[in-house]
Amino acid sequence: MITINEFRELDLDGKITEVKDAVYLSERIDDLLLIRLYRLSGFYVESFSELPADRVVHFIAFESNDLLLPYIIPQKIRQ
């Protein structure tokens, strides 16, 4: 089981490999990015992919439930 700090230390390819074993939860679109949310070993991971190519360019790993808000409340309501 990988820890959040170990995940953060991985390069992009290592993070892509680890996320393959994660539980997919949701996704959202923000401008030209497709952001997917995963649950991995007790923490959350967001993958950021450029559209339209759907190429992963970045990851953010976090533990706070507060950062789940964009997936729970649609953006139109938050504005």
mmCIF file of the N, C-alpha and C atoms, coordinates in Angstrom:
data_MODEL
# 
_entry.id   MODEL 
# 
loop_
_atom_site.group_PDB 
_atom_site.id 
_atom_site.type_symbol 
_atom_site.label_atom_id 
_atom_site.label_alt_id 
_atom_site.label_comp_id 
_atom_site.label_asym_id 
_atom_site.label_entity_id 
_atom_site.label_seq_id 
_atom_site.pdbx_PDB_ins_code 
_atom_site.Cartn_x 
_atom_site.Cartn_y 
_atom_site.Cartn_z 
_atom_site.occupancy 
_atom_site.B_iso_or_equiv 
_atom_site.pdbx_formal_charge 
_atom_site.auth_seq_id 
_atom_site.auth_comp_id 
_atom_site.auth_asym_id 
_atom_site.auth_atom_id 
_atom_site.pdbx_PDB_model_num 
ATOM 1   N N  . MET A 1 1  ? 0.837   -1.178 0.000   1.00 0.00 ? 1  MET A N  1 
ATOM 2   C CA . MET A 1 1  ? 0.000   0.000  0.000   1.00 0.00 ? 1  MET A CA 1 
ATOM 3   C C  . MET A 1 1  ? 0.889   1.250  0.000   1.00 0.00 ? 1  MET A C  1 
ATOM 4   N N  . ILE A 1 2  ? 0.665   2.121  -0.933  1.00 0.00 ? 2  ILE A N  1 
ATOM 5   C CA . ILE A 1 2  ? 1.458   3.337  -1.062  1.00 0.00 ? 2  ILE A CA 1 
ATOM 6   C C  . ILE A 1 2  ? 0.898   4.441  -0.161  1.00 0.00 ? 2  ILE A C  1 
ATOM 7   N N  . THR A 1 3  ? 1.780   5.260  0.384   1.00 0.00 ? 3  THR A N  1 
ATOM 8   C CA . THR A 1 3  ? 1.335   6.387  1.200   1.00 0.00 ? 3  THR A CA 1 
ATOM 9   C C  . THR A 1 3  ? 1.210   7.627  0.317   1.00 0.00 ? 3  THR A C  1 
ATOM 10  N N  . ILE A 1 4  ? 0.548   8.640  0.843   1.00 0.00 ? 4  ILE A N  1 
ATOM 11  C CA . ILE A 1 4  ? 0.377   9.872  0.087   1.00 0.00 ? 4  ILE A CA 1 
ATOM 12  C C  . ILE A 1 4  ? 1.732   10.514 -0.213  1.00 0.00 ? 4  ILE A C  1 
ATOM 13  N N  . ASN A 1 5  ? 2.654   10.476 0.738   1.00 0.00 ? 5  ASN A N  1 
ATOM 14  C CA . ASN A 1 5  ? 3.974   11.069 0.514   1.00 0.00 ? 5  ASN A CA 1 
ATOM 15  C C  . ASN A 1 5  ? 4.769   10.285 -0.528  1.00 0.00 ? 5  ASN A C  1 
ATOM 16  N N  . GLU A 1 6  ? 4.677   8.965  -0.505  1.00 0.00 ? 6  GLU A N  1 
ATOM 17  C CA . GLU A 1 6  ? 5.340   8.153  -1.529  1.00 0.00 ? 6  GLU A CA 1 
ATOM 18  C C  . GLU A 1 6  ? 4.764   8.463  -2.906  1.00 0.00 ? 6  GLU A C  1 
ATOM 19  N N  . PHE A 1 7  ? 3.432   8.617  -2.982  1.00 0.00 ? 7  PHE A N  1 
ATOM 20  C CA . PHE A 1 7  ? 2.796   8.947  -4.255  1.00 0.00 ? 7  PHE A CA 1 
ATOM 21  C C  . PHE A 1 7  ? 3.301   10.287 -4.769  1.00 0.00 ? 7  PHE A C  1 
ATOM 22  N N  . ARG A 1 8  ? 3.369   11.258 -3.899  1.00 0.00 ? 8  ARG A N  1 
ATOM 23  C CA . ARG A 1 8  ? 3.809   12.598 -4.301  1.00 0.00 ? 8  ARG A CA 1 
ATOM 24  C C  . ARG A 1 8  ? 5.242   12.610 -4.833  1.00 0.00 ? 8  ARG A C  1 
ATOM 25  N N  . GLU A 1 9  ? 6.066   11.684 -4.379  1.00 0.00 ? 9  GLU A N  1 
ATOM 26  C CA . GLU A 1 9  ? 7.465   11.611 -4.809  1.00 0.00 ? 9  GLU A CA 1 
ATOM 27  C C  . GLU A 1 9  ? 7.649   10.935 -6.170  1.00 0.00 ? 9  GLU A C  1 
ATOM 28  N N  . LEU A 1 10 ? 6.632   10.240 -6.653  1.00 0.00 ? 10 LEU A N  1 
ATOM 29  C CA . LEU A 1 10 ? 6.742   9.532  -7.930  1.00 0.00 ? 10 LEU A CA 1 
ATOM 30  C C  . LEU A 1 10 ? 6.787   10.502 -9.101  1.00 0.00 ? 10 LEU A C  1 
ATOM 31  N N  . ASP A 1 11 ? 7.417   10.076 -10.192 1.00 0.00 ? 11 ASP A N  1 
ATOM 32  C CA . ASP A 1 11 ? 7.349   10.863 -11.420 1.00 0.00 ? 11 ASP A CA 1 
ATOM 33  C C  . ASP A 1 11 ? 5.984   10.630 -12.072 1.00 0.00 ? 11 ASP A C  1 
ATOM 34  N N  . LEU A 1 12 ? 5.714   11.328 -13.151 1.00 0.00 ? 12 LEU A N  1 
ATOM 35  C CA . LEU A 1 12 ? 4.409   11.251 -13.806 1.00 0.00 ? 12 LEU A CA 1 
ATOM 36  C C  . LEU A 1 12 ? 4.052   9.822  -14.207 1.00 0.00 ? 12 LEU A C  1 
ATOM 37  N N  . ASP A 1 13 ? 5.002   9.094  -14.788 1.00 0.00 ? 13 ASP A N  1 
ATOM 38  C CA . ASP A 1 13 ? 4.719   7.716  -15.203 1.00 0.00 ? 13 ASP A CA 1 
ATOM 39  C C  . ASP A 1 13 ? 4.419   6.812  -14.014 1.00 0.00 ? 13 ASP A C  1 
ATOM 40  N N  . GLY A 1 14 ? 5.125   7.009  -12.909 1.00 0.00 ? 14 GLY A N  1 
ATOM 41  C CA . GLY A 1 14 ? 4.871   6.225  -11.707 1.00 0.00 ? 14 GLY A CA 1 
ATOM 42  C C  . GLY A 1 14 ? 3.490   6.495  -11.136 1.00 0.00 ? 14 GLY A C  1 
ATOM 43  N N  . LYS A 1 15 ? 3.076   7.749  -11.177 1.00 0.00 ? 15 LYS A N  1 
ATOM 44  C CA . LYS A 1 15 ? 1.737   8.107  -10.690 1.00 0.00 ? 15 LYS A CA 1 
ATOM 45  C C  . LYS A 1 15 ? 0.658   7.499  -11.581 1.00 0.00 ? 15 LYS A C  1 
ATOM 46  N N  . ILE A 1 16 ? 0.876   7.522  -12.892 1.00 0.00 ? 16 ILE A N  1 
ATOM 47  C CA . ILE A 1 16 ? -0.081  6.903  -13.813 1.00 0.00 ? 16 ILE A CA 1 
ATOM 48  C C  . ILE A 1 16 ? -0.223  5.424  -13.496 1.00 0.00 ? 16 ILE A C  1 
ATOM 49  N N  . THR A 1 17 ? 0.880   4.748  -13.238 1.00 0.00 ? 17 THR A N  1 
ATOM 50  C CA . THR A 1 17 ? 0.857   3.320  -12.901 1.00 0.00 ? 17 THR A CA 1 
ATOM 51  C C  . THR A 1 17 ? 0.082   3.073  -11.612 1.00 0.00 ? 17 THR A C  1 
ATOM 52  N N  . GLU A 1 18 ? 0.331   3.866  -10.589 1.00 0.00 ? 18 GLU A N  1 
ATOM 53  C CA . GLU A 1 18 ? -0.355  3.689  -9.303  1.00 0.00 ? 18 GLU A CA 1 
ATOM 54  C C  . GLU A 1 18 ? -1.860  3.926  -9.421  1.00 0.00 ? 18 GLU A C  1 
ATOM 55  N N  . VAL A 1 19 ? -2.262  4.916  -10.202 1.00 0.00 ? 19 VAL A N  1 
ATOM 56  C CA . VAL A 1 19 ? -3.683  5.247  -10.333 1.00 0.00 ? 19 VAL A CA 1 
ATOM 57  C C  . VAL A 1 19 ? -4.452  4.123  -11.038 1.00 0.00 ? 19 VAL A C  1 
ATOM 58  N N  . LYS A 1 20 ? -3.759  3.297  -11.797 1.00 0.00 ? 20 LYS A N  1 
ATOM 59  C CA . LYS A 1 20 ? -4.431  2.156  -12.446 1.00 0.00 ? 20 LYS A CA 1 
ATOM 60  C C  . LYS A 1 20 ? -5.040  1.203  -11.411 1.00 0.00 ? 20 LYS A C  1 
ATOM 61  N N  . ASP A 1 21 ? -4.489  1.188  -10.192 1.00 0.00 ? 21 ASP A N  1 
ATOM 62  C CA . ASP A 1 21 ? -5.007  0.336  -9.117  1.00 0.00 ? 21 ASP A CA 1 
ATOM 63  C C  . ASP A 1 21 ? -5.969  1.075  -8.192  1.00 0.00 ? 21 ASP A C  1 
ATOM 64  N N  . ALA A 1 22 ? -6.233  2.346  -8.482  1.00 0.00 ? 22 ALA A N  1 
ATOM 65  C CA . ALA A 1 22 ? -7.102  3.159  -7.630  1.00 0.00 ? 22 ALA A CA 1 
ATOM 66  C C  . ALA A 1 22 ? -8.566  2.945  -7.988  1.00 0.00 ? 22 ALA A C  1 
ATOM 67  N N  . VAL A 1 23 ? -9.432  3.397  -7.109  1.00 0.00 ? 23 VAL A N  1 
ATOM 68  C CA . VAL A 1 23 ? -10.881 3.332  -7.338  1.00 0.00 ? 23 VAL A CA 1 
ATOM 69  C C  . VAL A 1 23 ? -11.318 4.650  -7.971  1.00 0.00 ? 23 VAL A C  1 
ATOM 70  N N  . TYR A 1 24 ? -11.855 4.569  -9.179  1.00 0.00 ? 24 TYR A N  1 
ATOM 71  C CA . TYR A 1 24 ? -12.368 5.748  -9.861  1.00 0.00 ? 24 TYR A CA 1 
ATOM 72  C C  . TYR A 1 24 ? -13.636 6.202  -9.150  1.00 0.00 ? 24 TYR A C  1 
ATOM 73  N N  . LEU A 1 25 ? -13.738 7.511  -8.865  1.00 0.00 ? 25 LEU A N  1 
ATOM 74  C CA . LEU A 1 25 ? -14.902 8.045  -8.170  1.00 0.00 ? 25 LEU A CA 1 
ATOM 75  C C  . LEU A 1 25 ? -15.752 8.972  -9.023  1.00 0.00 ? 25 LEU A C  1 
ATOM 76  N N  . SER A 1 26 ? -15.102 9.883  -9.746  1.00 0.00 ? 26 SER A N  1 
ATOM 77  C CA . SER A 1 26 ? -15.868 10.891 -10.479 1.00 0.00 ? 26 SER A CA 1 
ATOM 78  C C  . SER A 1 26 ? -14.947 11.633 -11.433 1.00 0.00 ? 26 SER A C  1 
ATOM 79  N N  . GLU A 1 27 ? -15.553 12.532 -12.204 1.00 0.00 ? 27 GLU A N  1 
ATOM 80  C CA . GLU A 1 27 ? -14.760 13.419 -13.049 1.00 0.00 ? 27 GLU A CA 1 
ATOM 81  C C  . GLU A 1 27 ? -15.519 14.716 -13.278 1.00 0.00 ? 27 GLU A C  1 
ATOM 82  N N  . ARG A 1 28 ? -14.763 15.727 -13.694 1.00 0.00 ? 28 ARG A N  1 
ATOM 83  C CA . ARG A 1 28 ? -15.349 17.022 -14.004 1.00 0.00 ? 28 ARG A CA 1 
ATOM 84  C C  . ARG A 1 28 ? -14.481 17.685 -15.064 1.00 0.00 ? 28 ARG A C  1 
ATOM 85  N N  . ILE A 1 29 ? -15.045 18.676 -15.724 1.00 0.00 ? 29 ILE A N  1 
ATOM 86  C CA . ILE A 1 29 ? -14.301 19.419 -16.737 1.00 0.00 ? 29 ILE A CA 1 
ATOM 87  C C  . ILE A 1 29 ? -14.161 20.852 -16.259 1.00 0.00 ? 29 ILE A C  1 
ATOM 88  N N  . ASP A 1 30 ? -12.946 21.374 -16.361 1.00 0.00 ? 30 ASP A N  1 
ATOM 89  C CA . ASP A 1 30 ? -12.647 22.752 -15.993 1.00 0.00 ? 30 ASP A CA 1 
ATOM 90  C C  . ASP A 1 30 ? -11.832 23.351 -17.131 1.00 0.00 ? 30 ASP A C  1 
ATOM 91  N N  . ASP A 1 31 ? -12.452 24.237 -17.895 1.00 0.00 ? 31 ASP A N  1 
ATOM 92  C CA . ASP A 1 31 ? -11.844 24.804 -19.099 1.00 0.00 ? 31 ASP A CA 1 
ATOM 93  C C  . ASP A 1 31 ? -11.437 23.680 -20.046 1.00 0.00 ? 31 ASP A C  1 
ATOM 94  N N  . LEU A 1 32 ? -10.149 23.555 -20.330 1.00 0.00 ? 32 LEU A N  1 
ATOM 95  C CA . LEU A 1 32 ? -9.685  22.526 -21.259 1.00 0.00 ? 32 LEU A CA 1 
ATOM 96  C C  . LEU A 1 32 ? -9.023  21.362 -20.530 1.00 0.00 ? 32 LEU A C  1 
ATOM 97  N N  . LEU A 1 33 ? -9.437  21.140 -19.292 1.00 0.00 ? 33 LEU A N  1 
ATOM 98  C CA . LEU A 1 33 ? -8.902  20.032 -18.497 1.00 0.00 ? 33 LEU A CA 1 
ATOM 99  C C  . LEU A 1 33 ? -10.008 19.074 -18.088 1.00 0.00 ? 33 LEU A C  1 
ATOM 100 N N  . LEU A 1 34 ? -9.731  17.796 -18.214 1.00 0.00 ? 34 LEU A N  1 
ATOM 101 C CA . LEU A 1 34 ? -10.582 16.751 -17.671 1.00 0.00 ? 34 LEU A CA 1 
ATOM 102 C C  . LEU A 1 34 ? -9.923  16.318 -16.367 1.00 0.00 ? 34 LEU A C  1 
ATOM 103 N N  . ILE A 1 35 ? -10.648 16.473 -15.259 1.00 0.00 ? 35 ILE A N  1 
ATOM 104 C CA . ILE A 1 35 ? -10.106 16.157 -13.938 1.00 0.00 ? 35 ILE A CA 1 
ATOM 105 C C  . ILE A 1 35 ? -10.843 14.943 -13.401 1.00 0.00 ? 35 ILE A C  1 
ATOM 106 N N  . ARG A 1 36 ? -10.094 13.876 -13.189 1.00 0.00 ? 36 ARG A N  1 
ATOM 107 C CA . ARG A 1 36 ? -10.681 12.632 -12.661 1.00 0.00 ? 36 ARG A CA 1 
ATOM 108 C C  . ARG A 1 36 ? -10.277 12.472 -11.198 1.00 0.00 ? 36 ARG A C  1 
ATOM 109 N N  . LEU A 1 37 ? -11.226 11.982 -10.408 1.00 0.00 ? 37 LEU A N  1 
ATOM 110 C CA . LEU A 1 37 ? -11.010 11.778 -8.982  1.00 0.00 ? 37 LEU A CA 1 
ATOM 111 C C  . LEU A 1 37 ? -10.930 10.289 -8.687  1.00 0.00 ? 37 LEU A C  1 
ATOM 112 N N  . TYR A 1 38 ? -9.910  9.904  -7.918  1.00 0.00 ? 38 TYR A N  1 
ATOM 113 C CA . TYR A 1 38 ? -9.694  8.516  -7.523  1.00 0.00 ? 38 TYR A CA 1 
ATOM 114 C C  . TYR A 1 38 ? -9.482  8.427  -6.020  1.00 0.00 ? 38 TYR A C  1 
ATOM 115 N N  . ARG A 1 39 ? -9.720  7.238  -5.479  1.00 0.00 ? 39 ARG A N  1 
ATOM 116 C CA . ARG A 1 39 ? -9.397  6.920  -4.080  1.00 0.00 ? 39 ARG A CA 1 
ATOM 117 C C  . ARG A 1 39 ? -8.287  5.875  -4.129  1.00 0.00 ? 39 ARG A C  1 
ATOM 118 N N  . LEU A 1 40 ? -7.187  6.160  -3.421  1.00 0.00 ? 40 LEU A N  1 
ATOM 119 C CA . LEU A 1 40 ? -6.026  5.262  -3.454  1.00 0.00 ? 40 LEU A CA 1 
ATOM 120 C C  . LEU A 1 40 ? -5.422  5.173  -2.063  1.00 0.00 ? 40 LEU A C  1 
ATOM 121 N N  . SER A 1 41 ? -5.428  3.996  -1.480  1.00 0.00 ? 41 SER A N  1 
ATOM 122 C CA . SER A 1 41 ? -4.727  3.739  -0.209  1.00 0.00 ? 41 SER A CA 1 
ATOM 123 C C  . SER A 1 41 ? -5.012  4.763  0.886   1.00 0.00 ? 41 SER A C  1 
ATOM 124 N N  . GLY A 1 42 ? -6.257  5.177  1.033   1.00 0.00 ? 42 GLY A N  1 
ATOM 125 C CA . GLY A 1 42 ? -6.612  6.083  2.118   1.00 0.00 ? 42 GLY A CA 1 
ATOM 126 C C  . GLY A 1 42 ? -6.490  7.557  1.807   1.00 0.00 ? 42 GLY A C  1 
ATOM 127 N N  . PHE A 1 43 ? -6.234  7.916  0.570   1.00 0.00 ? 43 PHE A N  1 
ATOM 128 C CA . PHE A 1 43 ? -6.200  9.327  0.177   1.00 0.00 ? 43 PHE A CA 1 
ATOM 129 C C  . PHE A 1 43 ? -6.821  9.467  -1.205  1.00 0.00 ? 43 PHE A C  1 
ATOM 130 N N  . TYR A 1 44 ? -7.022  10.701 -1.607  1.00 0.00 ? 44 TYR A N  1 
ATOM 131 C CA . TYR A 1 44 ? -7.626  10.992 -2.910  1.00 0.00 ? 44 TYR A CA 1 
ATOM 132 C C  . TYR A 1 44 ? -6.561  11.468 -3.890  1.00 0.00 ? 44 TYR A C  1 
ATOM 133 N N  . VAL A 1 45 ? -6.809  11.208 -5.159  1.00 0.00 ? 45 VAL A N  1 
ATOM 134 C CA . VAL A 1 45 ? -5.916  11.667 -6.219  1.00 0.00 ? 45 VAL A CA 1 
ATOM 135 C C  . VAL A 1 45 ? -6.761  12.272 -7.327  1.00 0.00 ? 45 VAL A C  1 
ATOM 136 N N  . GLU A 1 46 ? -6.360  13.457 -7.778  1.00 0.00 ? 46 GLU A N  1 
ATOM 137 C CA . GLU A 1 46 ? -6.957  14.044 -8.966  1.00 0.00 ? 46 GLU A CA 1 
ATOM 138 C C  . GLU A 1 46 ? -5.936  13.939 -10.090 1.00 0.00 ? 46 GLU A C  1 
ATOM 139 N N  . SER A 1 47 ? -6.381  13.445 -11.245 1.00 0.00 ? 47 SER A N  1 
ATOM 140 C CA . SER A 1 47 ? -5.531  13.459 -12.433 1.00 0.00 ? 47 SER A CA 1 
ATOM 141 C C  . SER A 1 47 ? -6.059  14.536 -13.364 1.00 0.00 ? 47 SER A C  1 
ATOM 142 N N  . PHE A 1 48 ? -5.160  15.310 -13.928 1.00 0.00 ? 48 PHE A N  1 
ATOM 143 C CA . PHE A 1 48 ? -5.504  16.407 -14.823 1.00 0.00 ? 48 PHE A CA 1 
ATOM 144 C C  . PHE A 1 48 ? -5.052  16.039 -16.229 1.00 0.00 ? 48 PHE A C  1 
ATOM 145 N N  . SER A 1 49 ? -6.009  15.970 -17.155 1.00 0.00 ? 49 SER A N  1 
ATOM 146 C CA . SER A 1 49 ? -5.711  15.622 -18.541 1.00 0.00 ? 49 SER A CA 1 
ATOM 147 C C  . SER A 1 49 ? -6.099  16.763 -19.458 1.00 0.00 ? 49 SER A C  1 
ATOM 148 N N  . GLU A 1 50 ? -5.223  17.065 -20.398 1.00 0.00 ? 50 GLU A N  1 
ATOM 149 C CA . GLU A 1 50 ? -5.528  18.090 -21.389 1.00 0.00 ? 50 GLU A CA 1 
ATOM 150 C C  . GLU A 1 50 ? -6.541  17.559 -22.388 1.00 0.00 ? 50 GLU A C  1 
ATOM 151 N N  . LEU A 1 51 ? -7.507  18.398 -22.718 1.00 0.00 ? 51 LEU A N  1 
ATOM 152 C CA . LEU A 1 51 ? -8.486  18.052 -23.737 1.00 0.00 ? 51 LEU A CA 1 
ATOM 153 C C  . LEU A 1 51 ? -8.126  18.773 -25.031 1.00 0.00 ? 51 LEU A C  1 
ATOM 154 N N  . PRO A 1 52 ? -8.406  18.227 -26.175 1.00 0.00 ? 52 PRO A N  1 
ATOM 155 C CA . PRO A 1 52 ? -9.181  17.015 -26.412 1.00 0.00 ? 52 PRO A CA 1 
ATOM 156 C C  . PRO A 1 52 ? -8.351  15.735 -26.399 1.00 0.00 ? 52 PRO A C  1 
ATOM 157 N N  . ALA A 1 53 ? -7.033  15.820 -26.242 1.00 0.00 ? 53 ALA A N  1 
ATOM 158 C CA . ALA A 1 53 ? -6.173  14.638 -26.351 1.00 0.00 ? 53 ALA A CA 1 
ATOM 159 C C  . ALA A 1 53 ? -6.337  13.655 -25.194 1.00 0.00 ? 53 ALA A C  1 
ATOM 160 N N  . ASP A 1 54 ? -6.882  14.093 -24.058 1.00 0.00 ? 54 ASP A N  1 
ATOM 161 C CA . ASP A 1 54 ? -7.017  13.264 -22.852 1.00 0.00 ? 54 ASP A CA 1 
ATOM 162 C C  . ASP A 1 54 ? -5.653  12.719 -22.418 1.00 0.00 ? 54 ASP A C  1 
ATOM 163 N N  . ARG A 1 55 ? -4.647  13.601 -22.426 1.00 0.00 ? 55 ARG A N  1 
ATOM 164 C CA . ARG A 1 55 ? -3.282  13.251 -22.032 1.00 0.00 ? 55 ARG A CA 1 
ATOM 165 C C  . ARG A 1 55 ? -3.032  13.767 -20.621 1.00 0.00 ? 55 ARG A C  1 
ATOM 166 N N  . VAL A 1 56 ? -2.684  12.864 -19.688 1.00 0.00 ? 56 VAL A N  1 
ATOM 167 C CA . VAL A 1 56 ? -2.453  13.242 -18.292 1.00 0.00 ? 56 VAL A CA 1 
ATOM 168 C C  . VAL A 1 56 ? -1.209  14.121 -18.198 1.00 0.00 ? 56 VAL A C  1 
ATOM 169 N N  . VAL A 1 57 ? -1.368  15.265 -17.533 1.00 0.00 ? 57 VAL A N  1 
ATOM 170 C CA . VAL A 1 57 ? -0.253  16.200 -17.402 1.00 0.00 ? 57 VAL A CA 1 
ATOM 171 C C  . VAL A 1 57 ? 0.112   16.500 -15.953 1.00 0.00 ? 57 VAL A C  1 
ATOM 172 N N  . HIS A 1 58 ? -0.761  16.132 -15.011 1.00 0.00 ? 58 HIS A N  1 
ATOM 173 C CA . HIS A 1 58 ? -0.514  16.513 -13.620 1.00 0.00 ? 58 HIS A CA 1 
ATOM 174 C C  . HIS A 1 58 ? -1.380  15.683 -12.685 1.00 0.00 ? 58 HIS A C  1 
ATOM 175 N N  . PHE A 1 59 ? -0.908  15.539 -11.453 1.00 0.00 ? 59 PHE A N  1 
ATOM 176 C CA . PHE A 1 59 ? -1.675  14.874 -10.396 1.00 0.00 ? 59 PHE A CA 1 
ATOM 177 C C  . PHE A 1 59 ? -1.618  15.719 -9.131  1.00 0.00 ? 59 PHE A C  1 
ATOM 178 N N  . ILE A 1 60 ? -2.682  15.646 -8.349  1.00 0.00 ? 60 ILE A N  1 
ATOM 179 C CA . ILE A 1 60 ? -2.699  16.221 -6.999  1.00 0.00 ? 60 ILE A CA 1 
ATOM 180 C C  . ILE A 1 60 ? -3.223  15.135 -6.066  1.00 0.00 ? 60 ILE A C  1 
ATOM 181 N N  . ALA A 1 61 ? -2.491  14.887 -4.988  1.00 0.00 ? 61 ALA A N  1 
ATOM 182 C CA . ALA A 1 61 ? -2.910  13.921 -3.966  1.00 0.00 ? 61 ALA A CA 1 
ATOM 183 C C  . ALA A 1 61 ? -3.281  14.700 -2.705  1.00 0.00 ? 61 ALA A C  1 
ATOM 184 N N  . PHE A 1 62 ? -4.410  14.322 -2.085  1.00 0.00 ? 62 PHE A N  1 
ATOM 185 C CA . PHE A 1 62 ? -4.857  15.044 -0.892  1.00 0.00 ? 62 PHE A CA 1 
ATOM 186 C C  . PHE A 1 62 ? -5.681  14.119 0.004   1.00 0.00 ? 62 PHE A C  1 
ATOM 187 N N  . GLU A 1 63 ? -5.838  14.546 1.253   1.00 0.00 ? 63 GLU A N  1 
ATOM 188 C CA . GLU A 1 63 ? -6.612  13.776 2.233   1.00 0.00 ? 63 GLU A CA 1 
ATOM 189 C C  . GLU A 1 63 ? -7.862  14.503 2.701   1.00 0.00 ? 63 GLU A C  1 
ATOM 190 N N  . SER A 1 64 ? -7.925  15.784 2.492   1.00 0.00 ? 64 SER A N  1 
ATOM 191 C CA . SER A 1 64 ? -9.023  16.603 3.000   1.00 0.00 ? 64 SER A CA 1 
ATOM 192 C C  . SER A 1 64 ? -10.323 16.363 2.235   1.00 0.00 ? 64 SER A C  1 
ATOM 193 N N  . ASN A 1 65 ? -11.385 16.110 2.965   1.00 0.00 ? 65 ASN A N  1 
ATOM 194 C CA . ASN A 1 65 ? -12.703 15.959 2.341   1.00 0.00 ? 65 ASN A CA 1 
ATOM 195 C C  . ASN A 1 65 ? -13.213 17.283 1.772   1.00 0.00 ? 65 ASN A C  1 
ATOM 196 N N  . ASP A 1 66 ? -12.678 18.396 2.263   1.00 0.00 ? 66 ASP A N  1 
ATOM 197 C CA . ASP A 1 66 ? -13.094 19.711 1.767   1.00 0.00 ? 66 ASP A CA 1 
ATOM 198 C C  . ASP A 1 66 ? -12.818 19.865 0.271   1.00 0.00 ? 66 ASP A C  1 
ATOM 199 N N  . LEU A 1 67 ? -11.788 19.206 -0.212  1.00 0.00 ? 67 LEU A N  1 
ATOM 200 C CA . LEU A 1 67 ? -11.418 19.326 -1.622  1.00 0.00 ? 67 LEU A CA 1 
ATOM 201 C C  . LEU A 1 67 ? -12.320 18.498 -2.532  1.00 0.00 ? 67 LEU A C  1 
ATOM 202 N N  . LEU A 1 68 ? -13.269 17.790 -1.954  1.00 0.00 ? 68 LEU A N  1 
ATOM 203 C CA . LEU A 1 68 ? -14.241 17.015 -2.739  1.00 0.00 ? 68 LEU A CA 1 
ATOM 204 C C  . LEU A 1 68 ? -15.426 17.869 -3.173  1.00 0.00 ? 68 LEU A C  1 
ATOM 205 N N  . LEU A 1 69 ? -15.523 19.072 -2.656  1.00 0.00 ? 69 LEU A N  1 
ATOM 206 C CA . LEU A 1 69 ? -16.658 19.951 -2.930  1.00 0.00 ? 69 LEU A CA 1 
ATOM 207 C C  . LEU A 1 69 ? -16.978 20.105 -4.415  1.00 0.00 ? 69 LEU A C  1 
ATOM 208 N N  . PRO A 1 70 ? -16.001 20.281 -5.302  1.00 0.00 ? 70 PRO A N  1 
ATOM 209 C CA . PRO A 1 70 ? -16.344 20.434 -6.722  1.00 0.00 ? 70 PRO A CA 1 
ATOM 210 C C  . PRO A 1 70 ? -17.050 19.207 -7.322  1.00 0.00 ? 70 PRO A C  1 
ATOM 211 N N  . TYR A 1 71 ? -16.911 18.068 -6.684  1.00 0.00 ? 71 TYR A N  1 
ATOM 212 C CA . TYR A 1 71 ? -17.558 16.850 -7.184  1.00 0.00 ? 71 TYR A CA 1 
ATOM 213 C C  . TYR A 1 71 ? -18.940 16.648 -6.580  1.00 0.00 ? 71 TYR A C  1 
ATOM 214 N N  . ILE A 1 72 ? -19.189 17.295 -5.454  1.00 0.00 ? 72 ILE A N  1 
ATOM 215 C CA . ILE A 1 72 ? -20.450 17.110 -4.738  1.00 0.00 ? 72 ILE A CA 1 
ATOM 216 C C  . ILE A 1 72 ? -21.473 18.168 -5.142  1.00 0.00 ? 72 ILE A C  1 
ATOM 217 N N  . ILE A 1 73 ? -21.018 19.409 -5.262  1.00 0.00 ? 73 ILE A N  1 
ATOM 218 C CA . ILE A 1 73 ? -21.916 20.515 -5.599  1.00 0.00 ? 73 ILE A CA 1 
ATOM 219 C C  . ILE A 1 73 ? -21.553 21.015 -6.993  1.00 0.00 ? 73 ILE A C  1 
ATOM 220 N N  . PRO A 1 74 ? -22.451 20.927 -7.933  1.00 0.00 ? 74 PRO A N  1 
ATOM 221 C CA . PRO A 1 74 ? -22.161 21.389 -9.295  1.00 0.00 ? 74 PRO A CA 1 
ATOM 222 C C  . PRO A 1 74 ? -21.717 22.856 -9.313  1.00 0.00 ? 74 PRO A C  1 
ATOM 223 N N  . GLN A 1 75 ? -20.838 23.197 -10.241 1.00 0.00 ? 75 GLN A N  1 
ATOM 224 C CA . GLN A 1 75 ? -20.269 24.542 -10.310 1.00 0.00 ? 75 GLN A CA 1 
ATOM 225 C C  . GLN A 1 75 ? -21.331 25.621 -10.483 1.00 0.00 ? 75 GLN A C  1 
ATOM 226 N N  . LYS A 1 76 ? -22.390 25.364 -11.220 1.00 0.00 ? 76 LYS A N  1 
ATOM 227 C CA . LYS A 1 76 ? -23.443 26.372 -11.412 1.00 0.00 ? 76 LYS A CA 1 
ATOM 228 C C  . LYS A 1 76 ? -24.060 26.786 -10.090 1.00 0.00 ? 76 LYS A C  1 
ATOM 229 N N  . ILE A 1 77 ? -24.180 25.844 -9.160  1.00 0.00 ? 77 ILE A N  1 
ATOM 230 C CA . ILE A 1 77 ? -24.766 26.143 -7.852  1.00 0.00 ? 77 ILE A CA 1 
ATOM 231 C C  . ILE A 1 77 ? -23.762 26.913 -6.998  1.00 0.00 ? 77 ILE A C  1 
ATOM 232 N N  . ARG A 1 78 ? -22.467 26.582 -7.096  1.00 0.00 ? 78 ARG A N  1 
ATOM 233 C CA . ARG A 1 78 ? -21.430 27.224 -6.281  1.00 0.00 ? 78 ARG A CA 1 
ATOM 234 C C  . ARG A 1 78 ? -21.226 28.672 -6.676  1.00 0.00 ? 78 ARG A C  1 
ATOM 235 N N  . GLN A 1 79 ? -21.566 29.070 -7.878  1.00 0.00 ? 79 GLN A N  1 
ATOM 236 C CA . GLN A 1 79 ? -21.309 30.440 -8.336  1.00 0.00 ? 79 GLN A CA 1 
ATOM 237 C C  . GLN A 1 79 ? -22.263 31.374 -7.759  1.00 0.00 ? 79 GLN A C  1 
# 
